[in-house]
Amino acid sequence: MSALSRMNGSADVQKLSVEQLTDLAAEIREAIIGQVSKTGGHLAPNLGVVELTLALHHVFDFSYDRLLFDVGHQCYPHKLVTGRYPLLSKLRSAGGMAGFPEPLESPYDLFRVGHAGTGISTAVGMARGDQLAGESFDSRKRPNGRRVVTIVGDASIANGVAMEGLNNAGTLKRQMLVILNDNGMSISKPQGALAGYFDRVRVSHTYADLKRNAREVIRHLPGGGLLADAYHRAGEMTKALITEDSWFEKFGLLTVGPIDGHDLPTLIEFLAEAKDIDRPIVLHVKTIKGKGLDIAEDDATTFHSPKAFKVDRSEGCRVELKSDGRSFTAAYADAMLDVMARDEKVVTCTAAMPGGTGVDKLIEAYPDRSWDVGICESHALDMMAGMAKTGFKPFFAVYSTFLQRAFDQAFQEVALQGLAVRLCLDRAGLVGGDGAVHHGFCDVSILRTLPDAALIAAIDEPSLRAGLEFMRTYEEGLSSIRYPRDSVSSLVADSCPPFELGKARRLSERHADLDDDRPDVAVLAFGAPAIDSLRAAEALGDDYAVAVFDARFAKPIDKGLIRDLLSRRIPIVTVEDHSIVGGFGAAVIEAANELGLDASGVTRLGIPDRWIYHDSRANQLAAAGIDEHSIRAAVRAAASCDGPPSAEVVSPADQHARAEA
């Protein structure tokens, strides 16, 4: 029986010697590499924190103490030592291990986290809550009280929310440990002045420099007497690593490090000392992203979250990554290269996702007109607003789920000013294995509130190109285009007519020659679901006359089309890979109400008002009731006035129960 299969929490890790922990680290790496190579998942981030995770569980008891992650994609080792090794074989699938912390899986996970920058603030909240409840660690009053630890990356520490958390953490009058996991990477290389600071720290400090500064920094920090005692008790290495020129010292946090994040004895020594400090402290840990797998160490960006892959070492080293066809992301990058070549006023930006959004190609081709600003979505959109004010045409490429972090800027600095900033929303809709933390399910509902906004969606590569061209020339206000984490389809055509503001496009030609062109049902699909709508119409054959429309716009909506269909009592089925609340279907209902028309013949399909958890994207679409089968059923029901079918959404707890059954 392997050591890993016996791990069910901190108590089991604490029983192991350093030598046994080293063997366990190797076993964890082997398990993660083996599984991710089969199913895909976050690889390099998890390989980089194996020793750190083991050291933390060896020193702290996280069945009682608090462990909070920042982004959360470094949680696999933590999950594997807290009883979830049996779930690894179905990683990111129904009934298997989630790719991010998941409280429904284990009480060891405190928050679902997939957005960077939140770890320090939630840790401060739990630290204050435990203190108010009389449960927090206090070296004199409650030596067995709860301790709080949060793990933050060197890229996400520059996020605005993280800065706010640091500013407040410095006011705590109790223990809190911030682990700065410094691997020199986020998904890609961190950006900005703070990243440059960490680069200098890694190469500039000598032992003598650090030791010379140690006594003075303790004198100036809050709780100096207590820290001075800790200093006198510590060994020479600890003294040398306490330094006053740390950036965190300005927030009132004692900083220790950098130390080697793969040296288990050193990690355990420092954590054992840090756990008993009655003040907030930052432990700066230097790790290697992808540690233990040479291909991941050499190319941590590609192997941050790869699809399934094979490594052939028979002739050197050749890596074959699973391919599912041409992605919308790749199509976007090529389309934007064309747009930028034709219009020198076009500029682009992304927030720490150059590879994930395709902007890496734009930065390479147009380095003076393309930027990665790091994990700073709010800043990115404000910067784009500033560039729009100076006469440029900004395109901000961002995952739909991360746009939410910049909604205030979309409102205040863009829409309210009447500025033409363009949002390119990758990963719109259901995203598959990343699950609920990454679903892009509410961009339409929040942006639809903004006056003069033009909200469009792509169904394939030609429509993506046509949509970007429409946005390039749209100057009345904010505009956005959404597209999924999926492969582009070639079902429709190799070309696409230009977008006209507020006008839909008919896709299906079947039954178009009927007298008065009166279909049994009209399907209005917003975005990628138009492809499955076409397939559904074809599968229904001659049984039903179905007119399929690419709605194109969620705002302004095609009121003329809605008036024509409803006034002739033609049932409408709306389909969208977006929340049923406030989305495209809701816009159709609102339009019918404004036109004074009966909307009882409108059936809406969309992501239901429940959480949909990790699984394949195909299974998620089926669970949401927006796949081809569900569209066929909805068309039949609408034609016979039986009403729409209900979609089944299965919680992780039910998924696990079914998997075990």
C-alpha positions as CSV (number, residue, x, y, z in Angstrom):
1,M,0.0,0.0,0.0
2,S,1.5,3.3,-1.1
3,A,2.2,6.1,1.5
4,L,0.0,8.4,-0.5
5,S,-3.1,6.2,-0.2
6,R,-2.8,6.3,3.6
7,M,-2.8,10.1,3.8
8,N,-6.1,11.5,5.2
9,G,-4.9,14.8,6.7
10,S,-2.3,16.8,8.6
11,A,-2.1,14.2,11.4
12,D,-0.9,11.6,9.0
13,V,1.7,13.9,7.4
14,Q,3.0,14.8,10.9
15,K,3.8,11.1,11.6
16,L,6.4,11.0,8.8
17,S,10.1,11.7,9.1
18,V,11.8,14.1,6.7
19,E,13.1,11.1,4.7
20,Q,9.6,9.7,4.5
21,L,8.3,13.1,3.4
22,T,10.9,13.2,0.6
23,D,9.6,9.8,-0.6
24,L,6.0,11.0,-0.4
25,A,6.9,14.1,-2.4
26,A,8.2,11.9,-5.2
27,E,5.0,9.8,-5.1
28,I,2.8,12.9,-5.2
29,R,4.7,14.2,-8.3
30,E,4.4,10.8,-10.0
31,A,0.6,10.7,-9.3
32,I,0.0,14.2,-10.6
33,I,2.1,13.8,-13.7
34,G,0.5,10.5,-14.5
35,Q,-3.1,11.8,-14.2
36,V,-2.7,15.1,-15.9
37,S,-1.0,13.4,-18.8
38,K,-4.2,11.4,-19.3
39,T,-6.9,14.0,-18.6
40,G,-5.2,17.4,-18.6
41,G,-5.3,19.8,-15.6
42,H,-3.0,22.2,-13.8
43,L,0.4,20.6,-13.9
44,A,3.4,23.0,-13.4
45,P,1.8,25.0,-10.5
46,N,1.2,21.9,-8.5
47,L,4.6,20.3,-9.1
48,G,6.2,23.5,-7.7
49,V,4.5,23.4,-4.3
50,V,4.8,19.7,-3.3
51,E,7.5,20.2,-0.6
52,L,5.9,23.4,0.6
53,T,2.5,21.7,1.0
54,L,4.0,18.8,2.9
55,A,6.0,21.1,5.2
56,L,2.8,23.1,6.0
57,H,0.8,20.0,6.9
58,H,3.8,18.7,8.9
59,V,3.9,21.9,11.0
60,F,0.3,23.0,11.2
61,D,-2.9,21.0,11.8
62,F,-5.3,22.2,9.1
63,S,-8.1,20.1,10.5
64,Y,-8.2,23.0,13.0
65,D,-5.9,25.7,11.7
66,R,-6.9,27.7,8.6
67,L,-5.3,27.2,5.2
68,L,-6.4,29.5,2.5
69,F,-5.3,29.4,-1.1
70,D,-5.1,32.5,-3.4
71,V,-5.7,31.4,-7.0
72,G,-6.3,27.7,-6.0
73,H,-4.7,25.9,-8.9
74,Q,-1.8,24.8,-6.6
75,C,-4.1,22.6,-4.5
76,Y,-3.5,19.1,-5.9
77,P,-0.8,18.1,-3.4
78,H,-3.0,19.5,-0.6
79,K,-5.9,17.5,-1.8
80,L,-3.9,14.3,-2.1
81,V,-2.7,14.4,1.5
82,T,-6.2,15.2,2.8
83,G,-7.9,12.0,1.7
84,R,-8.7,12.7,-1.9
85,Y,-6.3,10.4,-3.7
86,P,-9.2,8.0,-4.7
87,L,-10.8,11.0,-6.5
88,L,-7.7,11.7,-8.6
89,S,-8.4,9.2,-11.3
90,K,-11.5,11.3,-12.4
91,L,-9.7,14.6,-12.1
92,R,-12.0,17.5,-13.2
93,S,-14.8,15.1,-14.2
94,A,-18.1,14.4,-12.5
95,G,-17.6,12.4,-9.3
96,G,-13.9,13.1,-9.4
97,M,-11.5,15.6,-7.8
98,A,-12.1,19.3,-8.6
99,G,-9.2,21.2,-10.1
100,F,-9.7,24.0,-7.5
101,P,-10.4,23.9,-3.7
102,E,-13.9,22.5,-3.2
103,P,-15.5,22.7,0.3
104,L,-18.0,20.0,-0.7
105,E,-15.1,17.6,-1.1
106,S,-13.5,18.1,2.2
107,P,-13.5,20.4,5.3
108,Y,-9.8,21.0,4.6
109,D,-11.0,23.3,1.7
110,L,-12.4,26.6,3.1
111,F,-13.2,28.5,-0.1
112,R,-13.8,27.8,-3.8
113,V,-11.1,30.0,-5.4
114,G,-10.2,30.5,-9.0
115,H,-9.7,34.3,-9.1
116,A,-6.3,35.7,-8.0
117,G,-5.8,38.2,-5.2
118,T,-8.4,37.1,-2.6
119,G,-6.4,34.9,-0.3
120,I,-5.0,37.6,2.0
121,S,-8.3,39.3,2.5
122,T,-10.2,36.1,3.3
123,A,-7.4,35.1,5.6
124,V,-7.6,38.5,7.4
125,G,-11.4,37.9,7.7
126,M,-11.0,34.4,9.3
127,A,-8.2,35.7,11.5
128,R,-10.5,38.5,12.9
129,G,-13.5,36.1,13.1
130,D,-11.5,33.5,15.1
131,Q,-10.2,36.3,17.4
132,L,-13.7,37.6,18.1
133,A,-14.8,34.1,18.8
134,G,-12.0,33.5,21.3
135,E,-10.5,30.8,19.2
136,S,-7.4,32.4,17.7
137,F,-3.8,31.5,18.6
138,D,-2.2,33.6,21.3
139,S,1.2,32.7,22.6
140,R,0.2,33.6,26.2
141,K,-3.6,33.0,26.4
142,R,-4.4,30.4,23.8
143,P,-1.2,28.5,22.7
144,N,-3.5,25.9,21.2
145,G,-5.7,28.3,19.3
146,R,-6.3,28.4,15.6
147,R,-3.5,29.7,13.4
148,V,-4.1,31.2,9.9
149,V,-2.0,30.6,6.8
150,T,-2.5,31.8,3.3
151,I,-0.5,30.9,0.1
152,V,-0.1,33.7,-2.4
153,G,1.7,33.7,-5.7
154,D,4.3,36.3,-6.7
155,A,2.1,37.3,-9.7
156,S,-1.2,37.6,-7.8
157,I,0.3,39.6,-5.0
158,A,0.3,42.6,-7.4
159,N,-3.5,42.3,-7.8
160,G,-5.4,45.3,-6.3
161,V,-7.4,43.2,-3.9
162,A,-4.2,41.6,-2.6
163,M,-2.8,45.1,-2.0
164,E,-5.9,46.0,0.0
165,G,-5.6,42.8,2.0
166,L,-2.0,43.5,2.8
167,N,-2.8,47.0,3.9
168,N,-5.3,45.6,6.4
169,A,-3.3,42.6,7.4
170,G,-0.7,45.0,8.9
171,T,-3.2,46.1,11.5
172,L,-3.8,42.6,12.9
173,K,-2.7,42.1,16.5
174,R,-2.4,38.3,16.2
175,Q,-0.7,35.5,14.3
176,M,-1.2,35.3,10.5
177,L,1.3,33.8,8.1
178,V,1.4,34.8,4.4
179,I,3.4,32.4,2.3
180,L,4.7,34.2,-0.8
181,N,5.2,31.4,-3.3
182,D,7.7,33.0,-5.7
183,N,8.3,30.9,-8.8
184,G,8.8,33.8,-11.2
185,M,5.6,32.9,-13.1
186,S,1.9,33.2,-13.0
187,I,0.5,31.5,-16.1
188,S,3.1,33.5,-18.0
189,K,5.9,35.6,-16.6
190,P,4.6,38.2,-14.1
191,Q,4.5,41.8,-15.3
192,G,5.1,45.2,-13.7
193,A,7.4,46.9,-11.2
194,L,6.7,44.5,-8.4
195,A,7.8,41.6,-10.5
196,G,11.0,43.4,-11.2
197,Y,11.5,43.9,-7.4
198,F,11.2,40.2,-6.8
199,D,13.7,39.5,-9.6
200,R,16.2,41.8,-7.8
201,V,15.6,40.1,-4.5
202,R,16.4,36.7,-6.0
203,V,19.8,37.8,-7.1
204,S,21.0,40.8,-5.0
205,H,20.9,39.9,-1.3
206,T,23.9,38.2,0.2
207,Y,23.9,36.6,3.6
208,A,25.9,39.6,5.1
209,D,23.4,42.2,3.7
210,L,20.5,40.4,5.2
211,K,22.1,39.8,8.6
212,R,23.2,43.5,8.8
213,N,19.6,44.7,8.4
214,A,17.9,42.2,10.7
215,R,18.2,43.9,14.2
216,E,17.1,47.3,12.8
217,V,14.0,46.0,11.1
218,I,12.8,44.3,14.3
219,R,13.2,47.6,16.2
220,H,10.8,49.4,13.9
221,L,8.1,46.7,13.5
222,P,4.9,46.5,15.5
223,G,5.3,44.2,18.5
224,G,9.1,44.7,18.3
225,G,9.7,43.2,21.8
226,L,8.1,39.9,20.9
227,L,9.9,39.7,17.5
228,A,13.1,40.6,19.2
229,D,12.7,37.6,21.4
230,A,12.0,35.5,18.4
231,Y,15.2,36.9,16.8
232,H,17.3,36.0,19.8
233,R,15.9,32.4,19.8
234,A,16.4,31.9,16.1
235,G,19.4,30.5,14.5
236,E,21.9,32.6,12.4
237,M,20.1,31.6,9.2
238,T,16.8,33.1,10.4
239,K,18.5,36.2,11.6
240,A,20.1,36.7,8.3
241,L,16.9,36.3,6.4
242,I,15.0,39.0,8.3
243,T,15.4,42.2,6.2
244,E,14.0,45.7,6.3
245,D,14.2,46.5,2.6
246,S,11.4,44.1,2.0
247,W,8.4,45.7,0.2
248,F,6.1,44.0,2.7
249,E,7.7,45.8,5.7
250,K,6.1,49.0,4.5
251,F,2.7,47.3,5.4
252,G,3.9,46.4,8.9
253,L,4.5,42.7,8.1
254,L,7.8,41.1,9.1
255,T,9.4,39.4,6.1
256,V,11.6,36.3,6.2
257,G,13.3,34.9,3.2
258,P,13.7,34.1,0.4
259,I,14.3,30.5,1.3
260,D,14.4,27.4,-0.8
261,G,10.9,26.0,-1.3
262,H,12.1,22.5,-2.1
263,D,14.3,22.1,0.9
264,L,12.1,20.2,3.3
265,P,14.2,20.5,6.5
266,T,14.6,24.3,6.0
267,L,10.9,24.8,5.3
268,I,9.9,22.9,8.4
269,E,12.4,24.8,10.5
270,F,11.2,28.2,9.4
271,L,7.5,27.3,9.5
272,A,7.9,25.9,13.1
273,E,9.4,29.3,14.1
274,A,6.9,31.4,12.2
275,K,3.8,29.6,13.6
276,D,4.4,31.1,17.1
277,I,4.8,34.7,16.1
278,D,2.0,36.9,17.4
279,R,2.1,39.2,14.5
280,P,1.5,38.9,10.7
281,I,4.5,37.6,8.9
282,V,5.5,37.0,5.3
283,L,7.6,33.9,4.5
284,H,9.1,34.4,1.0
285,V,9.6,31.0,-0.5
286,K,11.4,30.5,-3.8
287,T,10.1,27.5,-5.8
288,I,10.4,26.2,-9.3
289,K,7.2,25.9,-11.3
290,G,7.1,22.4,-12.9
291,K,9.6,21.0,-10.4
292,G,10.4,17.4,-11.1
293,L,9.4,17.2,-14.7
294,D,11.9,18.7,-17.1
295,I,9.5,19.6,-19.9
296,A,7.3,21.5,-17.4
297,E,10.3,23.3,-15.8
298,D,11.6,24.3,-19.3
299,D,8.2,25.5,-20.5
300,A,6.0,26.3,-17.5
301,T,3.6,28.4,-19.5
302,T,2.6,25.5,-21.9
303,F,2.4,23.1,-19.0
304,H,0.6,25.4,-16.6
305,S,-2.7,23.7,-17.5
306,P,-2.1,21.4,-20.5
307,K,-4.5,19.1,-22.2
308,A,-3.6,15.4,-22.1
309,F,-0.1,14.8,-23.4
310,K,2.5,12.1,-24.3
311,V,6.2,12.4,-23.9
312,D,8.4,10.5,-26.4
313,R,12.0,10.3,-25.2
314,S,13.2,7.8,-27.7
315,E,14.8,10.5,-29.8
316,G,15.6,13.4,-27.5
317,C,12.4,14.7,-26.0
318,R,9.2,15.1,-28.0
319,V,6.0,16.2,-26.4
320,E,2.6,15.5,-28.1
321,L,-0.2,17.6,-26.7
322,K,-3.8,16.4,-27.4
323,S,-5.5,18.6,-29.9
324,D,-9.3,19.0,-30.3
325,G,-9.1,21.2,-33.4
326,R,-8.7,24.9,-34.0
327,S,-9.8,26.9,-31.0
328,F,-11.7,30.1,-30.8
329,T,-8.7,31.6,-29.1
330,A,-6.4,30.8,-32.0
331,A,-9.0,32.1,-34.4
332,Y,-9.2,35.3,-32.4
333,A,-5.4,35.8,-32.4
334,D,-5.2,35.5,-36.2
335,A,-8.2,37.7,-36.7
336,M,-6.7,40.4,-34.5
337,L,-3.4,40.2,-36.3
338,D,-5.4,41.1,-39.5
339,V,-7.3,43.9,-37.7
340,M,-4.1,45.4,-36.3
341,A,-2.4,45.2,-39.7
342,R,-5.2,47.2,-41.3
343,D,-5.7,49.8,-38.6
344,E,-2.7,51.4,-36.8
345,K,-5.0,52.9,-34.2
346,V,-5.9,49.5,-32.8
347,V,-4.2,48.5,-29.5
348,T,-4.6,45.4,-27.4
349,C,-4.2,44.4,-23.8
350,T,-4.7,41.3,-21.6
351,A,-4.4,40.7,-17.8
352,A,-1.9,37.9,-17.2
353,M,-3.5,35.7,-19.9
354,P,-1.4,36.3,-23.1
355,G,-1.4,32.6,-24.1
356,G,-4.9,31.9,-22.9
357,T,-6.3,34.8,-24.9
358,G,-4.0,34.7,-28.0
359,V,-2.6,38.1,-27.2
360,D,0.9,36.5,-27.0
361,K,0.9,36.5,-30.8
362,L,-0.1,40.2,-30.9
363,I,2.6,41.2,-28.4
364,E,5.2,39.4,-30.6
365,A,3.9,41.1,-33.8
366,Y,3.1,44.5,-32.4
367,P,5.0,45.0,-29.1
368,D,4.4,48.7,-29.1
369,R,0.6,48.3,-29.4
370,S,0.0,45.3,-27.2
371,W,0.5,44.7,-23.5
372,D,0.1,42.2,-20.7
373,V,-0.4,44.2,-17.5
374,G,-0.4,41.2,-15.1
375,I,-3.3,40.1,-12.9
376,C,-4.9,43.5,-12.9
377,E,-8.2,43.5,-14.8
378,S,-9.4,46.7,-13.3
379,H,-6.2,48.6,-14.2
380,A,-6.3,47.0,-17.7
381,L,-9.7,48.4,-18.5
382,D,-8.9,51.8,-17.0
383,M,-5.8,51.9,-19.1
384,M,-7.8,51.0,-22.2
385,A,-10.2,53.8,-21.4
386,G,-7.3,56.2,-21.2
387,M,-6.1,55.1,-24.6
388,A,-9.6,55.5,-26.1
389,K,-9.6,59.0,-24.7
390,T,-6.5,59.8,-26.7
391,G,-8.0,58.5,-30.0
392,F,-7.0,54.9,-30.1
393,K,-9.2,51.8,-30.6
394,P,-8.6,49.5,-27.6
395,F,-9.4,45.8,-27.6
396,F,-9.2,44.2,-24.1
397,A,-8.9,40.4,-24.3
398,V,-10.1,38.8,-21.0
399,Y,-11.8,35.6,-19.8
400,S,-15.5,36.3,-19.3
401,T,-15.2,35.2,-15.7
402,F,-12.4,37.8,-15.0
403,L,-14.3,40.6,-16.6
404,Q,-16.5,40.7,-13.5
405,R,-13.5,42.1,-11.7
406,A,-13.5,45.2,-14.0
407,F,-17.2,45.9,-14.1
408,D,-16.9,49.1,-12.2
409,Q,-14.4,50.3,-14.7
410,A,-16.7,49.2,-17.6
411,F,-19.4,51.4,-16.0
412,Q,-17.5,54.4,-14.7
413,E,-14.5,54.9,-17.0
414,V,-15.8,53.5,-20.2
415,A,-19.6,53.5,-20.6
416,L,-20.3,56.6,-18.5
417,Q,-17.7,58.5,-20.5
418,G,-19.1,57.3,-23.9
419,L,-15.8,55.7,-24.8
420,A,-15.4,53.0,-27.4
421,V,-13.5,50.3,-25.6
422,R,-13.9,46.8,-27.0
423,L,-14.1,43.7,-24.8
424,C,-13.1,40.3,-26.3
425,L,-14.5,37.7,-23.9
426,D,-12.8,34.3,-24.2
427,R,-14.1,31.3,-22.2
428,A,-17.6,32.7,-22.4
429,G,-20.2,30.2,-21.1
430,L,-19.5,26.8,-19.6
431,V,-15.8,26.0,-19.5
432,G,-15.5,22.2,-18.6
433,G,-13.0,20.9,-16.1
434,D,-12.2,24.2,-14.4
435,G,-15.8,24.3,-13.2
436,A,-17.9,26.9,-11.5
437,V,-15.0,29.2,-10.6
438,H,-14.3,29.8,-14.3
439,H,-17.7,29.7,-16.0
440,G,-18.4,32.9,-18.0
441,F,-22.1,33.0,-17.2
442,C,-23.0,36.6,-16.5
443,D,-21.2,39.0,-18.9
444,V,-24.4,39.7,-20.9
445,S,-26.5,40.3,-17.8
446,I,-24.0,42.9,-16.3
447,L,-23.0,44.6,-19.5
448,R,-26.6,44.9,-20.8
449,T,-27.3,47.5,-18.1
450,L,-24.9,49.9,-19.7
451,P,-26.4,52.5,-22.1
452,D,-25.2,52.4,-25.7
453,A,-23.4,49.1,-25.2
454,A,-23.3,46.8,-28.2
455,L,-23.1,43.1,-27.1
456,I,-22.4,40.5,-29.8
457,A,-21.4,36.8,-30.0
458,A,-19.5,34.7,-32.4
459,I,-20.7,31.3,-33.7
460,D,-17.6,30.4,-35.7
461,E,-14.4,31.8,-37.1
462,P,-16.0,33.9,-40.0
463,S,-18.5,35.4,-37.6
464,L,-15.7,36.2,-35.1
465,R,-13.8,38.0,-37.8
466,A,-16.9,39.9,-38.9
467,G,-17.7,40.7,-35.3
468,L,-14.3,42.2,-34.6
469,E,-14.6,44.3,-37.7
470,F,-17.9,45.6,-36.5
471,M,-16.4,46.5,-33.1
472,R,-13.4,48.2,-34.8
473,T,-15.8,50.8,-36.3
474,Y,-18.3,51.0,-33.5
475,E,-17.7,54.4,-31.7
476,E,-20.9,55.0,-29.8
477,G,-19.7,53.3,-26.6
478,L,-18.6,50.0,-25.1
479,S,-18.8,46.8,-27.2
480,S,-18.1,43.2,-26.5
481,I,-17.9,39.9,-28.3
482,R,-18.1,36.5,-26.5
483,Y,-16.9,33.1,-27.7
484,P,-16.5,29.8,-25.8
485,R,-13.6,27.6,-24.7
486,D,-14.2,25.3,-27.7
487,S,-13.2,24.5,-31.2
488,V,-14.5,26.5,-34.1
489,S,-17.1,24.9,-36.3
490,S,-17.1,24.8,-40.1
491,L,-20.8,23.9,-40.3
492,V,-22.1,27.2,-41.6
493,A,-19.9,28.8,-44.3
494,D,-16.4,30.0,-45.1
495,S,-17.6,33.6,-45.1
496,C,-19.9,35.8,-43.0
497,P,-22.0,38.9,-43.9
498,P,-21.1,42.1,-42.0
499,F,-22.7,42.7,-38.7
500,E,-25.5,45.4,-38.7
501,L,-26.3,47.0,-35.4
502,G,-29.2,45.2,-33.8
503,K,-29.9,42.8,-36.6
504,A,-30.0,39.0,-36.5
505,R,-29.0,36.7,-39.3
506,R,-31.0,33.7,-40.6
507,L,-28.9,30.6,-40.9
508,S,-31.2,27.8,-42.0
509,E,-32.5,27.5,-45.5
510,R,-34.7,24.4,-45.0
511,H,-38.4,25.2,-45.4
512,A,-37.6,28.8,-46.4
513,D,-39.7,28.3,-49.5
514,L,-42.9,27.6,-47.5
515,D,-45.9,29.8,-48.3
516,D,-45.5,33.0,-46.3
517,D,-42.3,31.5,-44.9
518,R,-44.1,30.4,-41.8
519,P,-42.0,28.0,-39.7
520,D,-43.4,25.9,-37.0
521,V,-40.7,27.2,-34.6
522,A,-38.1,29.9,-34.7
523,V,-34.8,29.3,-32.8
524,L,-33.0,32.4,-31.9
525,A,-29.5,31.4,-30.8
526,F,-27.0,33.8,-29.3
527,G,-23.4,32.7,-30.0
528,A,-22.0,29.2,-30.3
529,P,-25.3,27.4,-29.5
530,A,-26.4,28.4,-33.0
531,I,-24.3,25.4,-34.3
532,D,-26.1,22.9,-32.1
533,S,-29.4,24.6,-33.1
534,L,-28.7,24.0,-36.7
535,R,-27.8,20.4,-36.0
536,A,-31.0,20.0,-34.1
537,A,-33.1,21.5,-36.9
538,E,-31.4,19.1,-39.4
539,A,-32.1,16.1,-37.1
540,L,-35.8,17.0,-36.9
541,G,-35.9,16.8,-40.7
542,D,-39.3,17.3,-42.3
543,D,-41.2,16.7,-39.1
544,Y,-40.9,20.3,-38.1
545,A,-40.2,23.5,-40.1
546,V,-37.6,25.2,-38.0
547,A,-36.0,28.6,-38.8
548,V,-32.7,29.0,-37.1
549,F,-31.3,32.5,-36.5
550,D,-27.9,33.7,-35.4
551,A,-29.2,36.4,-33.0
552,R,-25.8,38.2,-33.1
553,F,-26.8,40.9,-30.7
554,A,-28.0,40.7,-27.1
555,K,-28.0,44.5,-27.1
556,P,-29.5,46.2,-29.1
557,I,-31.8,43.2,-29.8
558,D,-33.5,42.6,-33.1
559,K,-37.0,43.9,-32.2
560,G,-38.1,43.8,-35.8
561,L,-37.6,40.1,-35.9
562,I,-39.3,39.5,-32.6
563,R,-42.2,41.6,-33.6
564,D,-42.6,39.7,-36.9
565,L,-42.4,36.3,-35.2
566,L,-44.6,36.9,-32.2
567,S,-47.2,38.9,-34.2
568,R,-47.6,35.8,-36.4
569,R,-47.8,33.6,-33.3
570,I,-44.7,31.7,-34.3
571,P,-43.2,30.1,-31.2
572,I,-39.7,31.2,-30.3
573,V,-37.0,29.1,-28.6
574,T,-34.0,31.2,-27.4
575,V,-30.7,29.4,-26.7
576,E,-27.6,30.8,-25.0
577,D,-24.5,29.6,-23.3
578,H,-25.2,32.2,-20.5
579,S,-27.2,32.5,-17.4
580,I,-31.0,32.3,-17.9
581,V,-31.1,35.2,-15.5
582,G,-30.7,38.5,-17.3
583,G,-29.3,37.0,-20.5
584,F,-30.3,37.0,-24.2
585,G,-33.6,35.2,-23.5
586,A,-34.5,37.7,-20.9
587,A,-33.8,40.5,-23.4
588,V,-36.3,38.8,-25.9
589,I,-39.0,38.7,-23.2
590,E,-38.3,42.4,-22.3
591,A,-38.5,43.4,-26.0
592,A,-41.8,41.6,-26.4
593,N,-43.2,43.4,-23.4
594,E,-42.0,46.8,-24.8
595,L,-43.7,46.0,-28.1
596,G,-46.9,45.0,-26.3
597,L,-46.8,41.4,-27.6
598,D,-47.7,38.2,-25.9
599,A,-44.4,36.5,-24.8
600,S,-46.0,33.2,-23.6
601,G,-44.8,31.5,-26.8
602,V,-41.1,32.2,-25.9
603,T,-39.2,29.3,-24.5
604,R,-35.8,30.1,-23.0
605,L,-32.8,27.7,-22.8
606,G,-29.7,28.8,-20.9
607,I,-27.6,28.1,-17.9
608,P,-30.0,27.5,-15.1
609,D,-30.0,29.5,-11.8
610,R,-27.9,26.8,-10.1
611,W,-24.2,26.1,-10.0
612,I,-22.8,23.6,-12.5
613,Y,-19.7,21.9,-11.4
614,H,-16.6,20.4,-13.0
615,D,-17.1,18.0,-15.8
616,S,-16.5,17.9,-19.6
617,R,-18.0,20.9,-21.4
618,A,-20.3,18.5,-23.4
619,N,-21.7,17.1,-20.2
620,Q,-22.2,20.5,-18.7
621,L,-24.1,21.7,-21.8
622,A,-26.3,18.7,-21.5
623,A,-26.8,19.3,-17.8
624,A,-27.8,22.9,-18.5
625,G,-30.2,21.8,-21.2
626,I,-28.5,23.7,-24.1
627,D,-27.0,20.8,-26.1
628,E,-28.4,19.5,-29.4
629,H,-30.6,16.9,-27.8
630,S,-32.2,19.5,-25.4
631,I,-32.8,22.0,-28.3
632,R,-34.6,19.3,-30.3
633,A,-36.8,18.5,-27.3
634,A,-37.5,22.2,-26.8
635,V,-38.5,22.7,-30.4
636,R,-40.9,19.7,-30.3
637,A,-42.4,21.0,-27.1
638,A,-42.7,24.6,-28.4
639,A,-44.4,23.3,-31.6
640,S,-46.9,21.3,-29.6
641,C,-47.3,24.0,-26.9
642,D,-46.2,21.5,-24.2
643,G,-43.6,23.9,-22.7
644,P,-39.9,23.5,-22.4
645,P,-38.2,20.5,-20.8
646,S,-36.4,20.9,-17.5
647,A,-32.6,20.5,-17.2
648,E,-31.0,18.4,-14.6
649,V,-28.1,19.9,-12.6
650,V,-26.1,17.6,-10.4
651,S,-24.2,18.8,-7.4
652,P,-20.7,17.5,-6.6
653,A,-22.1,15.6,-3.6
654,D,-24.6,13.8,-5.8
655,Q,-22.0,13.3,-8.5
656,H,-19.7,11.5,-6.0
657,A,-22.7,9.4,-4.7
658,R,-23.6,8.4,-8.2
659,A,-20.0,7.6,-9.1
660,E,-19.7,5.4,-6.0
661,A,-23.0,3.6,-6.8
